[in-house]
Amino acid sequence: MGLETWRKELPEIVFLDVLMPGLSGPEVLQELPPEIRESTFIVLISAYSGSYDLESAKSLGANYFFPKPFEDIFAIVRETLKMLK
């Protein structure tokens, strides 16, 4: 359902958790063609940051990696939205 919505709506920003039921965040990114990934600012998030960091997230097609807890996430979202305008 989420992939279909993403393909149809083409959102400006998407938050993907690394660990989700069904497809993981990285698996979702693999399912999307590059032109859809590149048209969306993608934030990969996870409480399990063991093998994930900004570089690994970017290698998967995400623009940013944000580990939980999310104390500063709202400031990052506001800043990102300003850049998208």
Gaussian input, Z-matrix of N, CA and C with variables (Angstrom, degrees):
# hf/3-21g

backbone

0 1
 N
 C     1     B1
 C     2     B2     1     A1
 N     3     B3     2     A2     1     D1
 C     4     B4     3     A3     2     D2
 C     5     B5     4     A4     3     D3
 N     6     B6     5     A5     4     D4
 C     7     B7     6     A6     5     D5
 C     8     B8     7     A7     6     D6
 N     9     B9     8     A8     7     D7
 C    10    B10     9     A9     8     D8
 C    11    B11    10    A10     9     D9
 N    12    B12    11    A11    10    D10
 C    13    B13    12    A12    11    D11
 C    14    B14    13    A13    12    D12
 N    15    B15    14    A14    13    D13
 C    16    B16    15    A15    14    D14
 C    17    B17    16    A16    15    D15
 N    18    B18    17    A17    16    D16
 C    19    B19    18    A18    17    D17
 C    20    B20    19    A19    18    D18
 N    21    B21    20    A20    19    D19
 C    22    B22    21    A21    20    D20
 C    23    B23    22    A22    21    D21
 N    24    B24    23    A23    22    D22
 C    25    B25    24    A24    23    D23
 C    26    B26    25    A25    24    D24
 N    27    B27    26    A26    25    D25
 C    28    B28    27    A27    26    D26
 C    29    B29    28    A28    27    D27
 N    30    B30    29    A29    28    D28
 C    31    B31    30    A30    29    D29
 C    32    B32    31    A31    30    D30
 N    33    B33    32    A32    31    D31
 C    34    B34    33    A33    32    D32
 C    35    B35    34    A34    33    D33
 N    36    B36    35    A35    34    D34
 C    37    B37    36    A36    35    D35
 C    38    B38    37    A37    36    D36
 N    39    B39    38    A38    37    D37
 C    40    B40    39    A39    38    D38
 C    41    B41    40    A40    39    D39
 N    42    B42    41    A41    40    D40
 C    43    B43    42    A42    41    D41
 C    44    B44    43    A43    42    D42
 N    45    B45    44    A44    43    D43
 C    46    B46    45    A45    44    D44
 C    47    B47    46    A46    45    D45
 N    48    B48    47    A47    46    D46
 C    49    B49    48    A48    47    D47
 C    50    B50    49    A49    48    D48
 N    51    B51    50    A50    49    D49
 C    52    B52    51    A51    50    D50
 C    53    B53    52    A52    51    D51
 N    54    B54    53    A53    52    D52
 C    55    B55    54    A54    53    D53
 C    56    B56    55    A55    54    D54
 N    57    B57    56    A56    55    D55
 C    58    B58    57    A57    56    D56
 C    59    B59    58    A58    57    D57
 N    60    B60    59    A59    58    D58
 C    61    B61    60    A60    59    D59
 C    62    B62    61    A61    60    D60
 N    63    B63    62    A62    61    D61
 C    64    B64    63    A63    62    D62
 C    65    B65    64    A64    63    D63
 N    66    B66    65    A65    64    D64
 C    67    B67    66    A66    65    D65
 C    68    B68    67    A67    66    D66
 N    69    B69    68    A68    67    D67
 C    70    B70    69    A69    68    D68
 C    71    B71    70    A70    69    D69
 N    72    B72    71    A71    70    D70
 C    73    B73    72    A72    71    D71
 C    74    B74    73    A73    72    D72
 N    75    B75    74    A74    73    D73
 C    76    B76    75    A75    74    D74
 C    77    B77    76    A76    75    D75
 N    78    B78    77    A77    76    D76
 C    79    B79    78    A78    77    D77
 C    80    B80    79    A79    78    D78
 N    81    B81    80    A80    79    D79
 C    82    B82    81    A81    80    D80
 C    83    B83    82    A82    81    D81
 N    84    B84    83    A83    82    D82
 C    85    B85    84    A84    83    D83
 C    86    B86    85    A85    84    D84
 N    87    B87    86    A86    85    D85
 C    88    B88    87    A87    86    D86
 C    89    B89    88    A88    87    D87
 N    90    B90    89    A89    88    D88
 C    91    B91    90    A90    89    D89
 C    92    B92    91    A91    90    D90
 N    93    B93    92    A92    91    D91
 C    94    B94    93    A93    92    D92
 C    95    B95    94    A94    93    D93
 N    96    B96    95    A95    94    D94
 C    97    B97    96    A96    95    D95
 C    98    B98    97    A97    96    D96
 N    99    B99    98    A98    97    D97
 C   100   B100    99    A99    98    D98
 C   101   B101   100   A100    99    D99
 N   102   B102   101   A101   100   D100
 C   103   B103   102   A102   101   D101
 C   104   B104   103   A103   102   D102
 N   105   B105   104   A104   103   D103
 C   106   B106   105   A105   104   D104
 C   107   B107   106   A106   105   D105
 N   108   B108   107   A107   106   D106
 C   109   B109   108   A108   107   D107
 C   110   B110   109   A109   108   D108
 N   111   B111   110   A110   109   D109
 C   112   B112   111   A111   110   D110
 C   113   B113   112   A112   111   D111
 N   114   B114   113   A113   112   D112
 C   115   B115   114   A114   113   D113
 C   116   B116   115   A115   114   D114
 N   117   B117   116   A116   115   D115
 C   118   B118   117   A117   116   D116
 C   119   B119   118   A118   117   D117
 N   120   B120   119   A119   118   D118
 C   121   B121   120   A120   119   D119
 C   122   B122   121   A121   120   D120
 N   123   B123   122   A122   121   D121
 C   124   B124   123   A123   122   D122
 C   125   B125   124   A124   123   D123
 N   126   B126   125   A125   124   D124
 C   127   B127   126   A126   125   D125
 C   128   B128   127   A127   126   D126
 N   129   B129   128   A128   127   D127
 C   130   B130   129   A129   128   D128
 C   131   B131   130   A130   129   D129
 N   132   B132   131   A131   130   D130
 C   133   B133   132   A132   131   D131
 C   134   B134   133   A133   132   D132
 N   135   B135   134   A134   133   D133
 C   136   B136   135   A135   134   D134
 C   137   B137   136   A136   135   D135
 N   138   B138   137   A137   136   D136
 C   139   B139   138   A138   137   D137
 C   140   B140   139   A139   138   D138
 N   141   B141   140   A140   139   D139
 C   142   B142   141   A141   140   D140
 C   143   B143   142   A142   141   D141
 N   144   B144   143   A143   142   D142
 C   145   B145   144   A144   143   D143
 C   146   B146   145   A145   144   D144
 N   147   B147   146   A146   145   D145
 C   148   B148   147   A147   146   D146
 C   149   B149   148   A148   147   D147
 N   150   B150   149   A149   148   D148
 C   151   B151   150   A150   149   D149
 C   152   B152   151   A151   150   D150
 N   153   B153   152   A152   151   D151
 C   154   B154   153   A153   152   D152
 C   155   B155   154   A154   153   D153
 N   156   B156   155   A155   154   D154
 C   157   B157   156   A156   155   D155
 C   158   B158   157   A157   156   D156
 N   159   B159   158   A158   157   D157
 C   160   B160   159   A159   158   D158
 C   161   B161   160   A160   159   D159
 N   162   B162   161   A161   160   D160
 C   163   B163   162   A162   161   D161
 C   164   B164   163   A163   162   D162
 N   165   B165   164   A164   163   D163
 C   166   B166   165   A165   164   D164
 C   167   B167   166   A166   165   D165
 N   168   B168   167   A167   166   D166
 C   169   B169   168   A168   167   D167
 C   170   B170   169   A169   168   D168
 N   171   B171   170   A170   169   D169
 C   172   B172   171   A171   170   D170
 C   173   B173   172   A172   171   D171
 N   174   B174   173   A173   172   D172
 C   175   B175   174   A174   173   D173
 C   176   B176   175   A175   174   D174
 N   177   B177   176   A176   175   D175
 C   178   B178   177   A177   176   D176
 C   179   B179   178   A178   177   D177
 N   180   B180   179   A179   178   D178
 C   181   B181   180   A180   179   D179
 C   182   B182   181   A181   180   D180
 N   183   B183   182   A182   181   D181
 C   184   B184   183   A183   182   D182
 C   185   B185   184   A184   183   D183
 N   186   B186   185   A185   184   D184
 C   187   B187   186   A186   185   D185
 C   188   B188   187   A187   186   D186
 N   189   B189   188   A188   187   D187
 C   190   B190   189   A189   188   D188
 C   191   B191   190   A190   189   D189
 N   192   B192   191   A191   190   D190
 C   193   B193   192   A192   191   D191
 C   194   B194   193   A193   192   D192
 N   195   B195   194   A194   193   D193
 C   196   B196   195   A195   194   D194
 C   197   B197   196   A196   195   D195
 N   198   B198   197   A197   196   D196
 C   199   B199   198   A198   197   D197
 C   200   B200   199   A199   198   D198
 N   201   B201   200   A200   199   D199
 C   202   B202   201   A201   200   D200
 C   203   B203   202   A202   201   D201
 N   204   B204   203   A203   202   D202
 C   205   B205   204   A204   203   D203
 C   206   B206   205   A205   204   D204
 N   207   B207   206   A206   205   D205
 C   208   B208   207   A207   206   D206
 C   209   B209   208   A208   207   D207
 N   210   B210   209   A209   208   D208
 C   211   B211   210   A210   209   D209
 C   212   B212   211   A211   210   D210
 N   213   B213   212   A212   211   D211
 C   214   B214   213   A213   212   D212
 C   215   B215   214   A214   213   D213
 N   216   B216   215   A215   214   D214
 C   217   B217   216   A216   215   D215
 C   218   B218   217   A217   216   D216
 N   219   B219   218   A218   217   D217
 C   220   B220   219   A219   218   D218
 C   221   B221   220   A220   219   D219
 N   222   B222   221   A221   220   D220
 C   223   B223   222   A222   221   D221
 C   224   B224   223   A223   222   D222
 N   225   B225   224   A224   223   D223
 C   226   B226   225   A225   224   D224
 C   227   B227   226   A226   225   D225
 N   228   B228   227   A227   226   D226
 C   229   B229   228   A228   227   D227
 C   230   B230   229   A229   228   D228
 N   231   B231   230   A230   229   D229
 C   232   B232   231   A231   230   D230
 C   233   B233   232   A232   231   D231
 N   234   B234   233   A233   232   D232
 C   235   B235   234   A234   233   D233
 C   236   B236   235   A235   234   D234
 N   237   B237   236   A236   235   D235
 C   238   B238   237   A237   236   D236
 C   239   B239   238   A238   237   D237
 N   240   B240   239   A239   238   D238
 C   241   B241   240   A240   239   D239
 C   242   B242   241   A241   240   D240
 N   243   B243   242   A242   241   D241
 C   244   B244   243   A243   242   D242
 C   245   B245   244   A244   243   D243
 N   246   B246   245   A245   244   D244
 C   247   B247   246   A246   245   D245
 C   248   B248   247   A247   246   D246
 N   249   B249   248   A248   247   D247
 C   250   B250   249   A249   248   D248
 C   251   B251   250   A250   249   D249
 N   252   B252   251   A251   250   D250
 C   253   B253   252   A252   251   D251
 C   254   B254   253   A253   252   D252

   B1=1.4501
   B2=1.5320
   B3=1.3297
   B4=1.4557
   B5=1.5172
   B6=1.3278
   B7=1.4682
   B8=1.5264
   B9=1.3160
   B10=1.4694
   B11=1.5227
   B12=1.3253
   B13=1.4647
   B14=1.5169
   B15=1.3243
   B16=1.4611
   B17=1.5274
   B18=1.3178
   B19=1.4747
   B20=1.5296
   B21=1.3133
   B22=1.4624
   B23=1.5337
   B24=1.3235
   B25=1.4598
   B26=1.5300
   B27=1.3277
   B28=1.4649
   B29=1.5332
   B30=1.3321
   B31=1.4666
   B32=1.5283
   B33=1.3235
   B34=1.4614
   B35=1.5217
   B36=1.3396
   B37=1.4647
   B38=1.5283
   B39=1.3494
   B40=1.4613
   B41=1.5276
   B42=1.3245
   B43=1.4580
   B44=1.5174
   B45=1.3243
   B46=1.4666
   B47=1.5187
   B48=1.3158
   B49=1.4564
   B50=1.5239
   B51=1.3158
   B52=1.4640
   B53=1.5227
   B54=1.3278
   B55=1.4657
   B56=1.5184
   B57=1.3311
   B58=1.4588
   B59=1.5193
   B60=1.3304
   B61=1.4675
   B62=1.5281
   B63=1.2866
   B64=1.4657
   B65=1.5152
   B66=1.3158
   B67=1.4659
   B68=1.5258
   B69=1.3145
   B70=1.4654
   B71=1.5252
   B72=1.3131
   B73=1.4656
   B74=1.5232
   B75=1.3455
   B76=1.4616
   B77=1.5314
   B78=1.3218
   B79=1.4726
   B80=1.5297
   B81=1.3174
   B82=1.4692
   B83=1.5257
   B84=1.3212
   B85=1.4667
   B86=1.5281
   B87=1.3154
   B88=1.4616
   B89=1.5229
   B90=1.3252
   B91=1.4683
   B92=1.5293
   B93=1.3220
   B94=1.4618
   B95=1.5226
   B96=1.3237
   B97=1.4618
   B98=1.5398
   B99=1.3226
   B100=1.4690
   B101=1.5263
   B102=1.3226
   B103=1.4671
   B104=1.5279
   B105=1.3162
   B106=1.4712
   B107=1.5177
   B108=1.3364
   B109=1.4786
   B110=1.5181
   B111=1.3089
   B112=1.4620
   B113=1.5262
   B114=1.3260
   B115=1.4634
   B116=1.5305
   B117=1.3342
   B118=1.4547
   B119=1.5201
   B120=1.3423
   B121=1.4588
   B122=1.5223
   B123=1.3306
   B124=1.4567
   B125=1.5239
   B126=1.3371
   B127=1.4564
   B128=1.5210
   B129=1.3176
   B130=1.4541
   B131=1.5250
   B132=1.3326
   B133=1.4593
   B134=1.5208
   B135=1.3388
   B136=1.4571
   B137=1.5184
   B138=1.3185
   B139=1.4611
   B140=1.5255
   B141=1.3383
   B142=1.4540
   B143=1.5237
   B144=1.3101
   B145=1.4616
   B146=1.5219
   B147=1.3198
   B148=1.4579
   B149=1.5118
   B150=1.3283
   B151=1.4660
   B152=1.5278
   B153=1.3224
   B154=1.4657
   B155=1.5147
   B156=1.3067
   B157=1.4531
   B158=1.5226
   B159=1.3147
   B160=1.4599
   B161=1.5264
   B162=1.3161
   B163=1.4713
   B164=1.5190
   B165=1.3356
   B166=1.4666
   B167=1.5236
   B168=1.3401
   B169=1.4639
   B170=1.5256
   B171=1.3280
   B172=1.4725
   B173=1.5214
   B174=1.3210
   B175=1.4629
   B176=1.5269
   B177=1.3327
   B178=1.4616
   B179=1.5265
   B180=1.3365
   B181=1.4561
   B182=1.5129
   B183=1.3276
   B184=1.4643
   B185=1.5253
   B186=1.3136
   B187=1.4543
   B188=1.5220
   B189=1.3239
   B190=1.4560
   B191=1.5227
   B192=1.3216
   B193=1.4543
   B194=1.5091
   B195=1.3274
   B196=1.4538
   B197=1.5192
   B198=1.3458
   B199=1.4626
   B200=1.5221
   B201=1.3249
   B202=1.4602
   B203=1.5241
   B204=1.2992
   B205=1.4634
   B206=1.5202
   B207=1.2947
   B208=1.4566
   B209=1.5220
   B210=1.3005
   B211=1.4572
   B212=1.5299
   B213=1.3243
   B214=1.4681
   B215=1.5239
   B216=1.2986
   B217=1.4580
   B218=1.5292
   B219=1.3167
   B220=1.4614
   B221=1.5244
   B222=1.3145
   B223=1.4596
   B224=1.5256
   B225=1.3259
   B226=1.4602
   B227=1.5228
   B228=1.3204
   B229=1.4623
   B230=1.5216
   B231=1.3232
   B232=1.4740
   B233=1.5278
   B234=1.3257
   B235=1.4608
   B236=1.5281
   B237=1.3127
   B238=1.4653
   B239=1.5182
   B240=1.3246
   B241=1.4637
   B242=1.5238
   B243=1.3198
   B244=1.4702
   B245=1.5310
   B246=1.3414
   B247=1.4671
   B248=1.5221
   B249=1.3322
   B250=1.4643
   B251=1.5250
   B252=1.3142
   B253=1.4791
   B254=1.4943
   A1=110.82
   A2=117.23
   A3=120.37
   A4=113.03
   A5=116.37
   A6=120.11
   A7=111.20
   A8=116.63
   A9=120.42
   A10=110.70
   A11=115.95
   A12=120.61
   A13=110.45
   A14=117.11
   A15=121.58
   A16=110.12
   A17=116.11
   A18=120.16
   A19=111.73
   A20=116.56
   A21=121.01
   A22=112.65
   A23=116.59
   A24=121.54
   A25=114.35
   A26=117.31
   A27=123.15
   A28=111.81
   A29=117.17
   A30=120.77
   A31=111.88
   A32=116.08
   A33=120.72
   A34=111.90
   A35=116.32
   A36=120.53
   A37=109.15
   A38=115.32
   A39=121.26
   A40=108.20
   A41=115.30
   A42=122.16
   A43=107.43
   A44=116.18
   A45=121.95
   A46=109.41
   A47=116.50
   A48=119.84
   A49=108.01
   A50=116.66
   A51=120.33
   A52=109.96
   A53=116.46
   A54=121.06
   A55=109.64
   A56=116.13
   A57=122.38
   A58=107.71
   A59=117.23
   A60=118.27
   A61=109.59
   A62=116.85
   A63=119.48
   A64=108.70
   A65=116.86
   A66=121.29
   A67=110.41
   A68=116.26
   A69=120.65
   A70=108.71
   A71=117.04
   A72=120.40
   A73=112.32
   A74=118.71
   A75=119.65
   A76=112.92
   A77=117.80
   A78=120.20
   A79=110.90
   A80=116.77
   A81=120.23
   A82=109.20
   A83=116.40
   A84=119.81
   A85=111.67
   A86=117.03
   A87=120.34
   A88=112.03
   A89=117.54
   A90=121.93
   A91=112.81
   A92=117.21
   A93=120.34
   A94=111.25
   A95=117.26
   A96=119.11
   A97=110.29
   A98=116.76
   A99=120.59
   A100=113.95
   A101=118.41
   A102=119.50
   A103=112.01
   A104=118.18
   A105=120.36
   A106=109.77
   A107=117.40
   A108=120.32
   A109=110.70
   A110=117.16
   A111=121.08
   A112=113.01
   A113=117.62
   A114=120.21
   A115=111.83
   A116=117.49
   A117=122.78
   A118=109.67
   A119=116.93
   A120=120.94
   A121=106.05
   A122=117.34
   A123=122.25
   A124=110.23
   A125=114.92
   A126=121.33
   A127=107.61
   A128=116.15
   A129=122.14
   A130=107.05
   A131=117.12
   A132=121.24
   A133=109.92
   A134=116.11
   A135=118.31
   A136=111.83
   A137=115.40
   A138=121.36
   A139=109.09
   A140=115.86
   A141=121.51
   A142=107.94
   A143=115.93
   A144=118.58
   A145=112.22
   A146=117.10
   A147=121.79
   A148=114.96
   A149=118.43
   A150=120.06
   A151=111.81
   A152=117.45
   A153=120.54
   A154=110.25
   A155=114.25
   A156=122.65
   A157=106.19
   A158=117.53
   A159=119.83
   A160=112.01
   A161=117.52
   A162=119.71
   A163=112.27
   A164=117.21
   A165=118.82
   A166=110.82
   A167=117.35
   A168=120.10
   A169=110.43
   A170=116.71
   A171=120.21
   A172=110.94
   A173=117.51
   A174=119.67
   A175=111.33
   A176=117.04
   A177=121.85
   A178=112.67
   A179=116.52
   A180=120.08
   A181=114.20
   A182=117.82
   A183=121.16
   A184=109.32
   A185=115.99
   A186=120.79
   A187=112.46
   A188=115.67
   A189=119.71
   A190=109.24
   A191=116.41
   A192=121.61
   A193=108.28
   A194=115.84
   A195=120.25
   A196=109.01
   A197=116.92
   A198=119.19
   A199=110.90
   A200=116.46
   A201=120.44
   A202=107.48
   A203=120.43
   A204=129.51
   A205=111.70
   A206=116.34
   A207=122.53
   A208=114.03
   A209=119.30
   A210=119.97
   A211=113.15
   A212=117.62
   A213=120.86
   A214=113.81
   A215=118.20
   A216=119.70
   A217=113.26
   A218=117.63
   A219=119.09
   A220=111.58
   A221=117.78
   A222=120.69
   A223=110.51
   A224=117.27
   A225=121.18
   A226=110.56
   A227=117.60
   A228=120.86
   A229=110.41
   A230=117.98
   A231=120.17
   A232=110.95
   A233=116.42
   A234=121.22
   A235=110.94
   A236=116.51
   A237=121.34
   A238=111.13
   A239=116.78
   A240=120.06
   A241=111.54
   A242=117.53
   A243=120.84
   A244=110.47
   A245=116.56
   A246=120.41
   A247=111.58
   A248=116.90
   A249=120.74
   A250=112.97
   A251=116.67
   A252=119.65
   A253=112.74
   D1=-46.08
   D2=-179.09
   D3=-63.39
   D4=-41.58
   D5=178.55
   D6=-63.65
   D7=-41.84
   D8=178.94
   D9=-62.25
   D10=-43.62
   D11=179.05
   D12=-63.45
   D13=-43.57
   D14=179.43
   D15=-59.28
   D16=-48.02
   D17=-179.93
   D18=-61.82
   D19=-37.06
   D20=-176.44
   D21=-79.85
   D22=-44.81
   D23=-172.97
   D24=-88.40
   D25=-24.35
   D26=-177.57
   D27=47.80
   D28=66.23
   D29=-177.94
   D30=-66.36
   D31=157.52
   D32=178.99
   D33=-76.70
   D34=-32.61
   D35=-178.65
   D36=-141.47
   D37=140.89
   D38=179.02
   D39=-136.99
   D40=136.31
   D41=173.51
   D42=-104.63
   D43=125.29
   D44=179.36
   D45=-121.20
   D46=126.15
   D47=174.69
   D48=-80.22
   D49=143.72
   D50=177.48
   D51=-62.33
   D52=-46.35
   D53=-177.90
   D54=-106.20
   D55=110.84
   D56=177.87
   D57=-134.66
   D58=156.29
   D59=173.90
   D60=-66.36
   D61=146.99
   D62=-176.59
   D63=79.84
   D64=-122.23
   D65=178.60
   D66=-80.48
   D67=140.04
   D68=173.56
   D69=-77.82
   D70=167.19
   D71=176.55
   D72=-55.01
   D73=-49.65
   D74=177.05
   D75=-59.25
   D76=-36.55
   D77=178.45
   D78=-67.88
   D79=-37.15
   D80=176.34
   D81=-60.32
   D82=-44.84
   D83=179.99
   D84=-61.59
   D85=-36.33
   D86=178.58
   D87=-68.57
   D88=-26.78
   D89=-179.09
   D90=-76.05
   D91=-20.12
   D92=-176.00
   D93=-94.63
   D94=139.56
   D95=175.64
   D96=-68.12
   D97=152.24
   D98=-177.28
   D99=-52.65
   D100=-38.10
   D101=-177.08
   D102=-64.94
   D103=-29.98
   D104=176.36
   D105=-77.09
   D106=-44.47
   D107=177.59
   D108=-59.06
   D109=-42.23
   D110=-175.59
   D111=-71.94
   D112=-18.10
   D113=179.83
   D114=-90.26
   D115=-0.23
   D116=-176.87
   D117=-126.36
   D118=137.92
   D119=172.35
   D120=-81.54
   D121=117.26
   D122=-172.94
   D123=-111.06
   D124=125.37
   D125=176.64
   D126=-111.42
   D127=116.84
   D128=175.92
   D129=-89.93
   D130=128.88
   D131=-177.73
   D132=-123.77
   D133=153.26
   D134=178.20
   D135=-169.08
   D136=142.31
   D137=169.43
   D138=-78.58
   D139=-24.80
   D140=178.36
   D141=-99.67
   D142=95.27
   D143=-177.05
   D144=-99.59
   D145=10.71
   D146=-177.06
   D147=-43.29
   D148=-59.20
   D149=-177.00
   D150=-106.03
   D151=10.57
   D152=-178.61
   D153=-117.68
   D154=136.63
   D155=172.85
   D156=-150.90
   D157=-174.46
   D158=-176.55
   D159=-59.59
   D160=-41.97
   D161=-179.16
   D162=-64.77
   D163=-43.98
   D164=179.91
   D165=-68.24
   D166=-36.19
   D167=177.15
   D168=-63.09
   D169=-43.21
   D170=179.29
   D171=-64.71
   D172=-35.37
   D173=179.41
   D174=-66.61
   D175=-21.77
   D176=177.86
   D177=-88.54
   D178=-10.87
   D179=-179.01
   D180=110.31
   D181=1.21
   D182=176.92
   D183=-84.39
   D184=158.19
   D185=177.65
   D186=-93.87
   D187=-24.00
   D188=-173.62
   D189=-151.93
   D190=149.16
   D191=172.92
   D192=-120.00
   D193=131.73
   D194=-179.27
   D195=-129.42
   D196=114.18
   D197=178.05
   D198=-78.72
   D199=148.34
   D200=173.75
   D201=-77.52
   D202=152.45
   D203=1.54
   D204=-75.03
   D205=164.54
   D206=-170.10
   D207=-102.28
   D208=47.36
   D209=-177.64
   D210=-57.82
   D211=-39.51
   D212=-173.79
   D213=-104.56
   D214=10.32
   D215=-172.18
   D216=-65.04
   D217=-35.13
   D218=-177.88
   D219=-66.48
   D220=-37.79
   D221=176.73
   D222=-64.69
   D223=-39.97
   D224=179.13
   D225=-66.21
   D226=-41.74
   D227=178.85
   D228=-63.50
   D229=-45.73
   D230=178.85
   D231=-59.03
   D232=-44.06
   D233=-179.92
   D234=-63.95
   D235=-42.04
   D236=179.72
   D237=-64.40
   D238=-44.45
   D239=179.88
   D240=-62.55
   D241=-35.15
   D242=176.32
   D243=-62.96
   D244=-39.19
   D245=179.99
   D246=-68.77
   D247=-30.18
   D248=-177.95
   D249=-76.43
   D250=-19.50
   D251=-178.22
   D252=-81.27

